[in-house]
Amino acid sequence: MIVVEVVGALAGASVTVAAMSLTSYGKRFNENRDAVVRLTTSVDNMVHRLDVLHKDIKLRDAEVFARLRDLEAAVARLEGSQKHS
């Protein structure tokens, strides 16, 4: 009789430990999945912001180089007028 109770207690403890292990594994899996989702979202956000920054830099550079071309043309005109005078 005692052997049956011991075996029953061991079986109950084994089932409890197995259930706790599965619950712990599921919780860790969910935490890891959530971390991956957060990281993926963060990377996507950074990519979008870098695209916006790249477009802003391209526009600024186009404006700067256009002004430089205008200045070069003005300097060339001034140099040309001074040589003919």
PDB file of N, CA, C and O in Angstrom:
ATOM      1  N   MET A   1       0.810  -1.178   0.000  1.00  0.00           N
ATOM      2  CA  MET A   1       0.000   0.000   0.000  1.00  0.00           C
ATOM      3  C   MET A   1       0.865   1.257   0.000  1.00  0.00           C
ATOM      4  O   MET A   1       0.578   2.214  -0.719  1.00  0.00           O
ATOM      5  N   ILE A   2       1.903   1.252   0.794  1.00  0.00           N
ATOM      6  CA  ILE A   2       2.796   2.410   0.868  1.00  0.00           C
ATOM      7  C   ILE A   2       3.508   2.605  -0.466  1.00  0.00           C
ATOM      8  O   ILE A   2       3.729   3.739  -0.890  1.00  0.00           O
ATOM      9  N   VAL A   3       3.864   1.522  -1.120  1.00  0.00           N
ATOM     10  CA  VAL A   3       4.545   1.599  -2.408  1.00  0.00           C
ATOM     11  C   VAL A   3       3.629   2.277  -3.433  1.00  0.00           C
ATOM     12  O   VAL A   3       4.103   3.085  -4.232  1.00  0.00           O
ATOM     13  N   VAL A   4       2.364   1.972  -3.428  1.00  0.00           N
ATOM     14  CA  VAL A   4       1.407   2.571  -4.357  1.00  0.00           C
ATOM     15  C   VAL A   4       1.291   4.070  -4.084  1.00  0.00           C
ATOM     16  O   VAL A   4       1.228   4.869  -5.018  1.00  0.00           O
ATOM     17  N   GLU A   5       1.263   4.447  -2.821  1.00  0.00           N
ATOM     18  CA  GLU A   5       1.184   5.872  -2.483  1.00  0.00           C
ATOM     19  C   GLU A   5       2.448   6.616  -2.898  1.00  0.00           C
ATOM     20  O   GLU A   5       2.375   7.742  -3.391  1.00  0.00           O
ATOM     21  N   VAL A   6       3.605   5.990  -2.701  1.00  0.00           N
ATOM     22  CA  VAL A   6       4.880   6.613  -3.097  1.00  0.00           C
ATOM     23  C   VAL A   6       4.929   6.770  -4.612  1.00  0.00           C
ATOM     24  O   VAL A   6       5.325   7.815  -5.128  1.00  0.00           O
ATOM     25  N   VAL A   7       4.522   5.720  -5.314  1.00  0.00           N
ATOM     26  CA  VAL A   7       4.518   5.787  -6.782  1.00  0.00           C
ATOM     27  C   VAL A   7       3.528   6.851  -7.243  1.00  0.00           C
ATOM     28  O   VAL A   7       3.811   7.597  -8.182  1.00  0.00           O
ATOM     29  N   GLY A   8       2.393   6.926  -6.604  1.00  0.00           N
ATOM     30  CA  GLY A   8       1.409   7.957  -6.956  1.00  0.00           C
ATOM     31  C   GLY A   8       1.932   9.354  -6.677  1.00  0.00           C
ATOM     32  O   GLY A   8       1.719  10.267  -7.475  1.00  0.00           O
ATOM     33  N   ALA A   9       2.615   9.532  -5.551  1.00  0.00           N
ATOM     34  CA  ALA A   9       3.189  10.840  -5.223  1.00  0.00           C
ATOM     35  C   ALA A   9       4.273  11.223  -6.224  1.00  0.00           C
ATOM     36  O   ALA A   9       4.350  12.370  -6.663  1.00  0.00           O
ATOM     37  N   LEU A  10       5.121  10.235  -6.583  1.00  0.00           N
ATOM     38  CA  LEU A  10       6.172  10.509  -7.578  1.00  0.00           C
ATOM     39  C   LEU A  10       5.571  10.854  -8.944  1.00  0.00           C
ATOM     40  O   LEU A  10       6.054  11.751  -9.635  1.00  0.00           O
ATOM     41  N   ALA A  11       4.540  10.148  -9.314  1.00  0.00           N
ATOM     42  CA  ALA A  11       3.888  10.438 -10.601  1.00  0.00           C
ATOM     43  C   ALA A  11       3.254  11.826 -10.570  1.00  0.00           C
ATOM     44  O   ALA A  11       3.356  12.573 -11.543  1.00  0.00           O
ATOM     45  N   GLY A  12       2.610  12.174  -9.475  1.00  0.00           N
ATOM     46  CA  GLY A  12       2.016  13.507  -9.359  1.00  0.00           C
ATOM     47  C   GLY A  12       3.060  14.596  -9.389  1.00  0.00           C
ATOM     48  O   GLY A  12       2.867  15.630 -10.028  1.00  0.00           O
ATOM     49  N   ALA A  13       4.178  14.370  -8.695  1.00  0.00           N
ATOM     50  CA  ALA A  13       5.269  15.352  -8.693  1.00  0.00           C
ATOM     51  C   ALA A  13       5.869  15.477 -10.083  1.00  0.00           C
ATOM     52  O   ALA A  13       6.202  16.577 -10.524  1.00  0.00           O
ATOM     53  N   SER A  14       6.008  14.346 -10.778  1.00  0.00           N
ATOM     54  CA  SER A  14       6.574  14.381 -12.136  1.00  0.00           C
ATOM     55  C   SER A  14       5.673  15.163 -13.085  1.00  0.00           C
ATOM     56  O   SER A  14       6.152  15.954 -13.899  1.00  0.00           O
ATOM     57  N   VAL A  15       4.379  14.939 -12.976  1.00  0.00           N
ATOM     58  CA  VAL A  15       3.439  15.670 -13.822  1.00  0.00           C
ATOM     59  C   VAL A  15       3.490  17.165 -13.503  1.00  0.00           C
ATOM     60  O   VAL A  15       3.448  17.989 -14.416  1.00  0.00           O
ATOM     61  N   THR A  16       3.578  17.518 -12.235  1.00  0.00           N
ATOM     62  CA  THR A  16       3.654  18.920 -11.831  1.00  0.00           C
ATOM     63  C   THR A  16       4.923  19.576 -12.375  1.00  0.00           C
ATOM     64  O   THR A  16       4.877  20.684 -12.909  1.00  0.00           O
ATOM     65  N   VAL A  17       6.055  18.883 -12.235  1.00  0.00           N
ATOM     66  CA  VAL A  17       7.327  19.428 -12.743  1.00  0.00           C
ATOM     67  C   VAL A  17       7.269  19.581 -14.256  1.00  0.00           C
ATOM     68  O   VAL A  17       7.734  20.587 -14.791  1.00  0.00           O
ATOM     69  N   ALA A  18       6.710  18.604 -14.949  1.00  0.00           N
ATOM     70  CA  ALA A  18       6.608  18.687 -16.408  1.00  0.00           C
ATOM     71  C   ALA A  18       5.713  19.855 -16.820  1.00  0.00           C
ATOM     72  O   ALA A  18       6.030  20.586 -17.758  1.00  0.00           O
ATOM     73  N   ALA A  19       4.603  20.026 -16.119  1.00  0.00           N
ATOM     74  CA  ALA A  19       3.695  21.131 -16.448  1.00  0.00           C
ATOM     75  C   ALA A  19       4.362  22.479 -16.190  1.00  0.00           C
ATOM     76  O   ALA A  19       4.214  23.412 -16.979  1.00  0.00           O
ATOM     77  N   MET A  20       5.092  22.577 -15.088  1.00  0.00           N
ATOM     78  CA  MET A  20       5.789  23.837 -14.788  1.00  0.00           C
ATOM     79  C   MET A  20       6.873  24.114 -15.825  1.00  0.00           C
ATOM     80  O   MET A  20       7.081  25.263 -16.214  1.00  0.00           O
ATOM     81  N   SER A  21       7.559  23.070 -16.271  1.00  0.00           N
ATOM     82  CA  SER A  21       8.596  23.249 -17.295  1.00  0.00           C
ATOM     83  C   SER A  21       7.987  23.736 -18.603  1.00  0.00           C
ATOM     84  O   SER A  21       8.512  24.645 -19.246  1.00  0.00           O
ATOM     85  N   LEU A  22       6.874  23.121 -18.989  1.00  0.00           N
ATOM     86  CA  LEU A  22       6.214  23.544 -20.232  1.00  0.00           C
ATOM     87  C   LEU A  22       5.703  24.976 -20.124  1.00  0.00           C
ATOM     88  O   LEU A  22       5.807  25.748 -21.078  1.00  0.00           O
ATOM     89  N   THR A  23       5.153  25.332 -18.969  1.00  0.00           N
ATOM     90  CA  THR A  23       4.672  26.694 -18.768  1.00  0.00           C
ATOM     91  C   THR A  23       5.823  27.687 -18.840  1.00  0.00           C
ATOM     92  O   THR A  23       5.710  28.749 -19.452  1.00  0.00           O
ATOM     93  N   SER A  24       6.940  27.321 -18.199  1.00  0.00           N
ATOM     94  CA  SER A  24       8.118  28.194 -18.215  1.00  0.00           C
ATOM     95  C   SER A  24       8.657  28.345 -19.637  1.00  0.00           C
ATOM     96  O   SER A  24       9.030  29.439 -20.061  1.00  0.00           O
ATOM     97  N   TYR A  25       8.692  27.217 -20.371  1.00  0.00           N
ATOM     98  CA  TYR A  25       9.169  27.269 -21.752  1.00  0.00           C
ATOM     99  C   TYR A  25       8.268  28.160 -22.599  1.00  0.00           C
ATOM    100  O   TYR A  25       8.748  28.972 -23.391  1.00  0.00           O
ATOM    101  N   GLY A  26       6.957  27.999 -22.424  1.00  0.00           N
ATOM    102  CA  GLY A  26       6.011  28.832 -23.185  1.00  0.00           C
ATOM    103  C   GLY A  26       6.167  30.300 -22.850  1.00  0.00           C
ATOM    104  O   GLY A  26       6.092  31.150 -23.737  1.00  0.00           O
ATOM    105  N   LYS A  27       6.381  30.608 -21.589  1.00  0.00           N
ATOM    106  CA  LYS A  27       6.555  32.003 -21.181  1.00  0.00           C
ATOM    107  C   LYS A  27       7.830  32.585 -21.792  1.00  0.00           C
ATOM    108  O   LYS A  27       7.827  33.706 -22.299  1.00  0.00           O
ATOM    109  N   ARG A  28       8.925  31.809 -21.739  1.00  0.00           N
ATOM    110  CA  ARG A  28      10.180  32.281 -22.347  1.00  0.00           C
ATOM    111  C   ARG A  28      10.020  32.463 -23.842  1.00  0.00           C
ATOM    112  O   ARG A  28      10.524  33.434 -24.406  1.00  0.00           O
ATOM    113  N   PHE A  29       9.323  31.537 -24.494  1.00  0.00           N
ATOM    114  CA  PHE A  29       9.090  31.644 -25.935  1.00  0.00           C
ATOM    115  C   PHE A  29       8.332  32.933 -26.255  1.00  0.00           C
ATOM    116  O   PHE A  29       8.685  33.654 -27.188  1.00  0.00           O
ATOM    117  N   ASN A  30       7.293  33.213 -25.478  1.00  0.00           N
ATOM    118  CA  ASN A  30       6.509  34.431 -25.702  1.00  0.00           C
ATOM    119  C   ASN A  30       7.351  35.677 -25.453  1.00  0.00           C
ATOM    120  O   ASN A  30       7.253  36.646 -26.207  1.00  0.00           O
ATOM    121  N   GLU A  31       8.173  35.669 -24.413  1.00  0.00           N
ATOM    122  CA  GLU A  31       9.044  36.816 -24.133  1.00  0.00           C
ATOM    123  C   GLU A  31      10.045  37.026 -25.257  1.00  0.00           C
ATOM    124  O   GLU A  31      10.291  38.157 -25.675  1.00  0.00           O
ATOM    125  N   ASN A  32      10.626  35.924 -25.749  1.00  0.00           N
ATOM    126  CA  ASN A  32      11.584  36.031 -26.858  1.00  0.00           C
ATOM    127  C   ASN A  32      10.899  36.532 -28.129  1.00  0.00           C
ATOM    128  O   ASN A  32      11.453  37.356 -28.857  1.00  0.00           O
ATOM    129  N   ARG A  33       9.686  36.028 -28.390  1.00  0.00           N
ATOM    130  CA  ARG A  33       8.943  36.476 -29.569  1.00  0.00           C
ATOM    131  C   ARG A  33       8.639  37.971 -29.471  1.00  0.00           C
ATOM    132  O   ARG A  33       8.776  38.707 -30.448  1.00  0.00           O
ATOM    133  N   ASP A  34       8.226  38.408 -28.284  1.00  0.00           N
ATOM    134  CA  ASP A  34       7.936  39.830 -28.085  1.00  0.00           C
ATOM    135  C   ASP A  34       9.185  40.682 -28.271  1.00  0.00           C
ATOM    136  O   ASP A  34       9.119  41.772 -28.838  1.00  0.00           O
ATOM    137  N   ALA A  35      10.324  40.182 -27.793  1.00  0.00           N
ATOM    138  CA  ALA A  35      11.585  40.919 -27.962  1.00  0.00           C
ATOM    139  C   ALA A  35      11.940  41.033 -29.441  1.00  0.00           C
ATOM    140  O   ALA A  35      12.391  42.087 -29.890  1.00  0.00           O
ATOM    141  N   VAL A  36      11.741  39.959 -30.197  1.00  0.00           N
ATOM    142  CA  VAL A  36      12.035  39.999 -31.635  1.00  0.00           C
ATOM    143  C   VAL A  36      11.107  40.985 -32.343  1.00  0.00           C
ATOM    144  O   VAL A  36      11.538  41.721 -33.230  1.00  0.00           O
ATOM    145  N   VAL A  37       9.850  40.997 -31.953  1.00  0.00           N
ATOM    146  CA  VAL A  37       8.894  41.933 -32.560  1.00  0.00           C
ATOM    147  C   VAL A  37       9.304  43.368 -32.252  1.00  0.00           C
ATOM    148  O   VAL A  37       9.282  44.224 -33.137  1.00  0.00           O
ATOM    149  N   ARG A  38       9.680  43.638 -30.992  1.00  0.00           N
ATOM    150  CA  ARG A  38      10.108  44.999 -30.628  1.00  0.00           C
ATOM    151  C   ARG A  38      11.359  45.408 -31.402  1.00  0.00           C
ATOM    152  O   ARG A  38      11.446  46.532 -31.896  1.00  0.00           O
ATOM    153  N   LEU A  39      12.323  44.498 -31.508  1.00  0.00           N
ATOM    154  CA  LEU A  39      13.556  44.823 -32.236  1.00  0.00           C
ATOM    155  C   LEU A  39      13.273  45.046 -33.723  1.00  0.00           C
ATOM    156  O   LEU A  39      13.814  45.972 -34.327  1.00  0.00           O
ATOM    157  N   THR A  40      12.440  44.212 -34.301  1.00  0.00           N
ATOM    158  CA  THR A  40      12.098  44.368 -35.725  1.00  0.00           C
ATOM    159  C   THR A  40      11.402  45.703 -35.968  1.00  0.00           C
ATOM    160  O   THR A  40      11.693  46.398 -36.941  1.00  0.00           O
ATOM    161  N   THR A  41      10.493  46.048 -35.084  1.00  0.00           N
ATOM    162  CA  THR A  41       9.794  47.331 -35.205  1.00  0.00           C
ATOM    163  C   THR A  41      10.769  48.492 -35.075  1.00  0.00           C
ATOM    164  O   THR A  41      10.676  49.474 -35.811  1.00  0.00           O
ATOM    165  N   SER A  42      11.697  48.378 -34.145  1.00  0.00           N
ATOM    166  CA  SER A  42      12.697  49.436 -33.958  1.00  0.00           C
ATOM    167  C   SER A  42      13.584  49.581 -35.192  1.00  0.00           C
ATOM    168  O   SER A  42      13.885  50.696 -35.617  1.00  0.00           O
ATOM    169  N   VAL A  43      13.995  48.466 -35.757  1.00  0.00           N
ATOM    170  CA  VAL A  43      14.839  48.515 -36.960  1.00  0.00           C
ATOM    171  C   VAL A  43      14.064  49.128 -38.126  1.00  0.00           C
ATOM    172  O   VAL A  43      14.607  49.950 -38.864  1.00  0.00           O
ATOM    173  N   ASP A  44      12.815  48.740 -38.294  1.00  0.00           N
ATOM    174  CA  ASP A  44      11.996  49.325 -39.362  1.00  0.00           C
ATOM    175  C   ASP A  44      11.850  50.832 -39.177  1.00  0.00           C
ATOM    176  O   ASP A  44      11.917  51.591 -40.144  1.00  0.00           O
ATOM    177  N   ASN A  45      11.653  51.258 -37.941  1.00  0.00           N
ATOM    178  CA  ASN A  45      11.541  52.686 -37.647  1.00  0.00           C
ATOM    179  C   ASN A  45      12.851  53.408 -37.977  1.00  0.00           C
ATOM    180  O   ASN A  45      12.837  54.497 -38.551  1.00  0.00           O
ATOM    181  N   MET A  46      13.981  52.796 -37.613  1.00  0.00           N
ATOM    182  CA  MET A  46      15.277  53.412 -37.913  1.00  0.00           C
ATOM    183  C   MET A  46      15.506  53.497 -39.414  1.00  0.00           C
ATOM    184  O   MET A  46      16.037  54.494 -39.905  1.00  0.00           O
ATOM    185  N   VAL A  47      15.114  52.466 -40.144  1.00  0.00           N
ATOM    186  CA  VAL A  47      15.271  52.481 -41.607  1.00  0.00           C
ATOM    187  C   VAL A  47      14.460  53.622 -42.204  1.00  0.00           C
ATOM    188  O   VAL A  47      14.940  54.340 -43.081  1.00  0.00           O
ATOM    189  N   HIS A  48      13.229  53.789 -41.729  1.00  0.00           N
ATOM    190  CA  HIS A  48      12.382  54.874 -42.230  1.00  0.00           C
ATOM    191  C   HIS A  48      13.024  56.229 -41.926  1.00  0.00           C
ATOM    192  O   HIS A  48      13.068  57.108 -42.787  1.00  0.00           O
ATOM    193  N   ARG A  49      13.518  56.392 -40.706  1.00  0.00           N
ATOM    194  CA  ARG A  49      14.138  57.677 -40.342  1.00  0.00           C
ATOM    195  C   ARG A  49      15.401  57.936 -41.154  1.00  0.00           C
ATOM    196  O   ARG A  49      15.671  59.075 -41.536  1.00  0.00           O
ATOM    197  N   LEU A  50      16.177  56.882 -41.422  1.00  0.00           N
ATOM    198  CA  LEU A  50      17.378  57.054 -42.246  1.00  0.00           C
ATOM    199  C   LEU A  50      17.006  57.429 -43.680  1.00  0.00           C
ATOM    200  O   LEU A  50      17.696  58.231 -44.309  1.00  0.00           O
ATOM    201  N   ASP A  51      15.928  56.859 -44.196  1.00  0.00           N
ATOM    202  CA  ASP A  51      15.465  57.241 -45.541  1.00  0.00           C
ATOM    203  C   ASP A  51      15.085  58.717 -45.582  1.00  0.00           C
ATOM    204  O   ASP A  51      15.432  59.426 -46.526  1.00  0.00           O
ATOM    205  N   VAL A  52      14.371  59.178 -44.556  1.00  0.00           N
ATOM    206  CA  VAL A  52      13.990  60.588 -44.490  1.00  0.00           C
ATOM    207  C   VAL A  52      15.239  61.463 -44.400  1.00  0.00           C
ATOM    208  O   VAL A  52      15.339  62.483 -45.081  1.00  0.00           O
ATOM    209  N   LEU A  53      16.183  61.062 -43.561  1.00  0.00           N
ATOM    210  CA  LEU A  53      17.435  61.824 -43.417  1.00  0.00           C
ATOM    211  C   LEU A  53      18.191  61.860 -44.741  1.00  0.00           C
ATOM    212  O   LEU A  53      18.716  62.904 -45.129  1.00  0.00           O
ATOM    213  N   HIS A  54      18.247  60.724 -45.435  1.00  0.00           N
ATOM    214  CA  HIS A  54      18.956  60.669 -46.715  1.00  0.00           C
ATOM    215  C   HIS A  54      18.321  61.613 -47.733  1.00  0.00           C
ATOM    216  O   HIS A  54      19.028  62.307 -48.463  1.00  0.00           O
ATOM    217  N   LYS A  55      16.986  61.640 -47.783  1.00  0.00           N
ATOM    218  CA  LYS A  55      16.302  62.551 -48.704  1.00  0.00           C
ATOM    219  C   LYS A  55      16.584  64.009 -48.340  1.00  0.00           C
ATOM    220  O   LYS A  55      16.806  64.841 -49.219  1.00  0.00           O
ATOM    221  N   ASP A  56      16.573  64.312 -47.042  1.00  0.00           N
ATOM    222  CA  ASP A  56      16.871  65.681 -46.597  1.00  0.00           C
ATOM    223  C   ASP A  56      18.290  66.086 -46.981  1.00  0.00           C
ATOM    224  O   ASP A  56      18.518  67.209 -47.430  1.00  0.00           O
ATOM    225  N   ILE A  57      19.238  65.175 -46.805  1.00  0.00           N
ATOM    226  CA  ILE A  57      20.635  65.472 -47.146  1.00  0.00           C
ATOM    227  C   ILE A  57      20.769  65.688 -48.652  1.00  0.00           C
ATOM    228  O   ILE A  57      21.471  66.600 -49.089  1.00  0.00           O
ATOM    229  N   LYS A  58      20.095  64.848 -49.451  1.00  0.00           N
ATOM    230  CA  LYS A  58      20.160  65.018 -50.905  1.00  0.00           C
ATOM    231  C   LYS A  58      19.600  66.382 -51.325  1.00  0.00           C
ATOM    232  O   LYS A  58      20.185  67.059 -52.170  1.00  0.00           O
ATOM    233  N   LEU A  59      18.470  66.784 -50.735  1.00  0.00           N
ATOM    234  CA  LEU A  59      17.888  68.090 -51.064  1.00  0.00           C
ATOM    235  C   LEU A  59      18.819  69.228 -50.659  1.00  0.00           C
ATOM    236  O   LEU A  59      19.016  70.180 -51.414  1.00  0.00           O
ATOM    237  N   ARG A  60      19.395  69.117 -49.448  1.00  0.00           N
ATOM    238  CA  ARG A  60      20.309  70.164 -48.979  1.00  0.00           C
ATOM    239  C   ARG A  60      21.538  70.248 -49.882  1.00  0.00           C
ATOM    240  O   ARG A  60      21.971  71.341 -50.249  1.00  0.00           O
ATOM    241  N   ASP A  61      22.098  69.094 -50.237  1.00  0.00           N
ATOM    242  CA  ASP A  61      23.267  69.089 -51.113  1.00  0.00           C
ATOM    243  C   ASP A  61      22.943  69.675 -52.477  1.00  0.00           C
ATOM    244  O   ASP A  61      23.753  70.412 -53.039  1.00  0.00           O
ATOM    245  N   ALA A  62      21.774  69.361 -53.017  1.00  0.00           N
ATOM    246  CA  ALA A  62      21.387  69.923 -54.310  1.00  0.00           C
ATOM    247  C   ALA A  62      21.297  71.441 -54.219  1.00  0.00           C
ATOM    248  O   ALA A  62      21.726  72.147 -55.132  1.00  0.00           O
ATOM    249  N   GLU A  63      20.739  71.943 -53.118  1.00  0.00           N
ATOM    250  CA  GLU A  63      20.647  73.391 -52.936  1.00  0.00           C
ATOM    251  C   GLU A  63      22.028  74.025 -52.785  1.00  0.00           C
ATOM    252  O   GLU A  63      22.303  75.072 -53.371  1.00  0.00           O
ATOM    253  N   VAL A  64      22.894  73.388 -51.999  1.00  0.00           N
ATOM    254  CA  VAL A  64      24.239  73.929 -51.781  1.00  0.00           C
ATOM    255  C   VAL A  64      25.011  73.963 -53.104  1.00  0.00           C
ATOM    256  O   VAL A  64      25.650  74.967 -53.420  1.00  0.00           O
ATOM    257  N   PHE A  65      24.954  72.876 -53.878  1.00  0.00           N
ATOM    258  CA  PHE A  65      25.703  72.835 -55.132  1.00  0.00           C
ATOM    259  C   PHE A  65      25.120  73.795 -56.167  1.00  0.00           C
ATOM    260  O   PHE A  65      25.855  74.334 -56.993  1.00  0.00           O
ATOM    261  N   ALA A  66      23.814  74.011 -56.128  1.00  0.00           N
ATOM    262  CA  ALA A  66      23.219  74.999 -57.035  1.00  0.00           C
ATOM    263  C   ALA A  66      23.728  76.394 -56.681  1.00  0.00           C
ATOM    264  O   ALA A  66      24.056  77.180 -57.570  1.00  0.00           O
ATOM    265  N   ARG A  67      23.793  76.700 -55.395  1.00  0.00           N
ATOM    266  CA  ARG A  67      24.326  78.005 -54.981  1.00  0.00           C
ATOM    267  C   ARG A  67      25.797  78.141 -55.344  1.00  0.00           C
ATOM    268  O   ARG A  67      26.236  79.214 -55.756  1.00  0.00           O
ATOM    269  N   LEU A  68      26.559  77.069 -55.196  1.00  0.00           N
ATOM    270  CA  LEU A  68      27.977  77.115 -55.587  1.00  0.00           C
ATOM    271  C   LEU A  68      28.129  77.370 -57.085  1.00  0.00           C
ATOM    272  O   LEU A  68      29.001  78.131 -57.503  1.00  0.00           O
ATOM    273  N   ARG A  69      27.268  76.723 -57.901  1.00  0.00           N
ATOM    274  CA  ARG A  69      27.335  76.967 -59.348  1.00  0.00           C
ATOM    275  C   ARG A  69      27.035  78.434 -59.661  1.00  0.00           C
ATOM    276  O   ARG A  69      27.693  79.050 -60.499  1.00  0.00           O
ATOM    277  N   ASP A  70      26.021  78.984 -58.966  1.00  0.00           N
ATOM    278  CA  ASP A  70      25.685  80.389 -59.184  1.00  0.00           C
ATOM    279  C   ASP A  70      26.846  81.296 -58.784  1.00  0.00           C
ATOM    280  O   ASP A  70      27.161  82.260 -59.482  1.00  0.00           O
ATOM    281  N   LEU A  71      27.482  80.975 -57.646  1.00  0.00           N
ATOM    282  CA  LEU A  71      28.622  81.781 -57.202  1.00  0.00           C
ATOM    283  C   LEU A  71      29.791  81.672 -58.176  1.00  0.00           C
ATOM    284  O   LEU A  71      30.444  82.668 -58.488  1.00  0.00           O
ATOM    285  N   GLU A  72      30.050  80.461 -58.653  1.00  0.00           N
ATOM    286  CA  GLU A  72      31.137  80.287 -59.630  1.00  0.00           C
ATOM    287  C   GLU A  72      30.862  81.087 -60.898  1.00  0.00           C
ATOM    288  O   GLU A  72      31.765  81.706 -61.461  1.00  0.00           O
ATOM    289  N   ALA A  73      29.603  81.068 -61.342  1.00  0.00           N
ATOM    290  CA  ALA A  73      29.259  81.834 -62.545  1.00  0.00           C
ATOM    291  C   ALA A  73      29.429  83.324 -62.292  1.00  0.00           C
ATOM    292  O   ALA A  73      29.921  84.046 -63.159  1.00  0.00           O
ATOM    293  N   ALA A  74      29.025  83.797 -61.104  1.00  0.00           N
ATOM    294  CA  ALA A  74      29.176  85.226 -60.783  1.00  0.00           C
ATOM    295  C   ALA A  74      30.650  85.602 -60.719  1.00  0.00           C
ATOM    296  O   ALA A  74      31.044  86.655 -61.219  1.00  0.00           O
ATOM    297  N   VAL A  75      31.459  84.754 -60.112  1.00  0.00           N
ATOM    298  CA  VAL A  75      32.902  85.035 -60.030  1.00  0.00           C
ATOM    299  C   VAL A  75      33.509  85.039 -61.420  1.00  0.00           C
ATOM    300  O   VAL A  75      34.341  85.894 -61.722  1.00  0.00           O
ATOM    301  N   ALA A  76      33.114  84.108 -62.272  1.00  0.00           N
ATOM    302  CA  ALA A  76      33.646  84.057 -63.639  1.00  0.00           C
ATOM    303  C   ALA A  76      33.254  85.312 -64.397  1.00  0.00           C
ATOM    304  O   ALA A  76      34.063  85.855 -65.150  1.00  0.00           O
ATOM    305  N   ARG A  77      32.008  85.789 -64.210  1.00  0.00           N
ATOM    306  CA  ARG A  77      31.604  87.030 -64.873  1.00  0.00           C
ATOM    307  C   ARG A  77      32.428  88.215 -64.374  1.00  0.00           C
ATOM    308  O   ARG A  77      32.865  89.047 -65.169  1.00  0.00           O
ATOM    309  N   LEU A  78      32.643  88.293 -63.056  1.00  0.00           N
ATOM    310  CA  LEU A  78      33.435  89.389 -62.495  1.00  0.00           C
ATOM    311  C   LEU A  78      34.869  89.328 -62.995  1.00  0.00           C
ATOM    312  O   LEU A  78      35.444  90.353 -63.362  1.00  0.00           O
ATOM    313  N   GLU A  79      35.451  88.136 -63.013  1.00  0.00           N
ATOM    314  CA  GLU A  79      36.827  88.008 -63.508  1.00  0.00           C
ATOM    315  C   GLU A  79      36.913  88.384 -64.981  1.00  0.00           C
ATOM    316  O   GLU A  79      37.884  89.007 -65.412  1.00  0.00           O
ATOM    317  N   GLY A  80      35.890  88.002 -65.760  1.00  0.00           N
ATOM    318  CA  GLY A  80      35.877  88.327 -67.178  1.00  0.00           C
ATOM    319  C   GLY A  80      35.721  89.819 -67.408  1.00  0.00           C
ATOM    320  O   GLY A  80      36.348  90.366 -68.315  1.00  0.00           O
ATOM    321  N   SER A  81      34.899  90.494 -66.608  1.00  0.00           N
ATOM    322  CA  SER A  81      34.714  91.918 -66.786  1.00  0.00           C
ATOM    323  C   SER A  81      35.950  92.692 -66.347  1.00  0.00           C
ATOM    324  O   SER A  81      36.237  93.748 -66.911  1.00  0.00           O
ATOM    325  N   GLN A  82      36.683  92.203 -65.368  1.00  0.00           N
ATOM    326  CA  GLN A  82      37.886  92.894 -64.908  1.00  0.00           C
ATOM    327  C   GLN A  82      39.016  92.741 -65.929  1.00  0.00           C
ATOM    328  O   GLN A  82      39.840  93.645 -66.064  1.00  0.00           O
ATOM    329  N   LYS A  83      39.073  91.626 -66.646  1.00  0.00           N
ATOM    330  CA  LYS A  83      40.112  91.414 -67.642  1.00  0.00           C
ATOM    331  C   LYS A  83      39.888  92.313 -68.860  1.00  0.00           C
ATOM    332  O   LYS A  83      40.859  92.747 -69.480  1.00  0.00           O
ATOM    333  N   HIS A  84      38.653  92.597 -69.213  1.00  0.00           N
ATOM    334  CA  HIS A  84      38.351  93.406 -70.388  1.00  0.00           C
ATOM    335  C   HIS A  84      38.414  94.885 -70.066  1.00  0.00           C
ATOM    336  O   HIS A  84      38.420  95.702 -70.987  1.00  0.00           O
ATOM    337  N   SER A  85      38.459  95.255 -68.831  1.00  0.00           N
ATOM    338  CA  SER A  85      38.458  96.684 -68.476  1.00  0.00           C
ATOM    339  C   SER A  85      39.809  97.292 -68.535  1.00  0.00           C
ATOM    340  O   SER A  85      39.963  98.483 -68.263  1.00  0.00           O
TER     341      SER A  85
END
